[in-house]
Amino acid sequence: MASRIRVGIAGTGSYVPERAVPNAYFEGFLDTSDEWIVQRTGIRERRFAAEDEATSDLCVHAANRALEDAGIGPEDLDLIVVGTLTPDYPLPSAACLIQDRIGAKRAGAFDVAAACTGFMTSLSTGEAFVAAGRARRVLVLGAETLSRFVDFEDRGSAIIFGDGAGAAVLTPHDECGQGEILRTTLGADGSGYDYIHISAGGSRHPPTAQTVEERKHFIQMRGREVFRFAVSHMSEMISEMLDGYDQEELTLVVPHQVNRRIIDAALDRLGMTDEKVMVNIHKYGNTSAATVPVALDEAHREGRIEKGKLVVMVAFGAGLTWGGALVRW
Ligand SMILES: CC(C)(COP(=O)(O)OP(=O)(O)OC[C@H]1O[C@@H](n2cnc3c(N)ncnc32)[C@H](O)[C@@H]1OP(=O)(O)O)[C@@H](O)C(=O)NCCC(=O)NCCS
């Protein structure tokens, strides 16, 4: 068997839309309050895409920033993989639109459907392609325009979600000399498919006037069940990623920004302190596949990641799905 090529993260980038939507916005039409939302989720505001913006538009900004950070051009890319549950169209993929817009003339392109685990899945896929020598430079993204799929009549879910995009460029580690991906993991339990789902618009219930009338094209979520699943999986995955390594080597945990209370409960279980955890949920809410790459990019640009030390990324979501990665920065 050919030896595995070590893979590094050569650059990161992110983009959030300009329009910031504070909690007070929801007080106008839902029985909720800024106080409830802050206390129960940690969210203070989120970003919503402009009317003429869709997921690929957010991705193009994030991709260009990641390419610039990596110091490579779009024509150098061999592959683009996008984790998203909100592509511009059901057909074709968001990845193809991005490939065209950034001028990645030689690249293959596809989307992966893993909801909030979307970026962990695109990262894992990109890593496997580079490690196997099947691609040299891969752009991986996690991006969403969830504001188009939120049921603004449902206070239990409407207040959680936001829009954004994050990206990373993967190359052989020998080439970039940073961000070596030491391990990744992906998991699924489809028996929980209806914890978070959009029940119509696919092949089981194609769109009809009735499905629209019944609001079945919006996200439906069993928040309390997701909460329980999330706390246990977040702490278990962080432990699994660090297994065999000294916690002293850890520089930062970049968790899915799902709910501040879920992050705190998972940290509590692990006896970890706040300063080693990246949290930006107060600014952006839960942007599903975009939370981890946006937080990673912000941490990287803010100088919060110490070179040579370990970064753990974890996410989970609809499917149910979960995924993690351990990186030596
Ligand atoms: C959705 C979530 C914030 C709800 O918080 P919670 O503490 O679990 O609240 P509960 O669902 O137990 O509801 C408690 C009460 O608050 C009410 N409530 C729910 N949303 C509310 C809101 N926005 N404003 C005010 N009250 C609200 C409920 O109706 C319930 O009232 P009741 O006791 O009279 O029935 C929380 O469960 C969560 O974050 N889950 C994870 C969801 C997620 O991020 N999923 C995305 C995929 S990873």
The ligand as an ORCA input file, in Angstrom:
! r2SCAN-3c Opt
* xyz 0 1
  C     -33.976     25.151     21.364
  C     -33.415     25.409     22.761
  C     -32.736     26.759     22.815
  C     -34.567     25.429     23.755
  O     -34.048     25.650     25.054
  P     -34.501     24.708     26.258
  O     -33.856     25.239     27.451
  O     -34.210     23.278     25.854
  O     -36.040     24.990     26.309
  P     -37.231     23.940     26.206
  O     -37.374     23.442     24.803
  O     -37.066     22.939     27.308
  O     -38.444     24.894     26.530
  C     -38.617     25.498     27.788
  C     -39.775     26.487     27.675
  O     -39.341     27.623     26.932
  C     -40.253     27.869     25.851
  N     -39.527     28.460     24.734
  C     -38.943     27.837     23.677
  N     -38.390     28.738     22.859
  C     -38.627     29.953     23.422
  C     -38.282     31.265     23.036
  N     -37.600     31.538     21.906
  N     -38.674     32.281     23.860
  C     -39.348     32.054     24.994
  N     -39.697     30.819     25.396
  C     -39.337     29.781     24.618
  C     -40.848     26.518     25.550
  O     -42.081     26.660     24.881
  C     -40.972     25.924     26.915
  O     -42.129     26.434     27.517
  P     -43.044     25.488     28.427
  O     -42.163     25.089     29.595
  O     -44.162     26.384     28.789
  O     -43.419     24.326     27.560
  C     -32.405     24.290     23.161
  O     -33.085     23.093     23.387
  C     -31.341     24.064     22.113
  O     -30.512     24.910     21.853
  N     -31.288     22.860     21.496
  C     -30.339     22.584     20.462
  C     -30.940     22.979     19.167
  C     -29.997     23.188     18.007
  O     -29.138     24.011     18.018
  N     -30.193     22.459     16.950
  C     -29.471     22.673     15.743
  C     -28.762     21.515     15.276
  S     -27.293     21.066     16.136
*
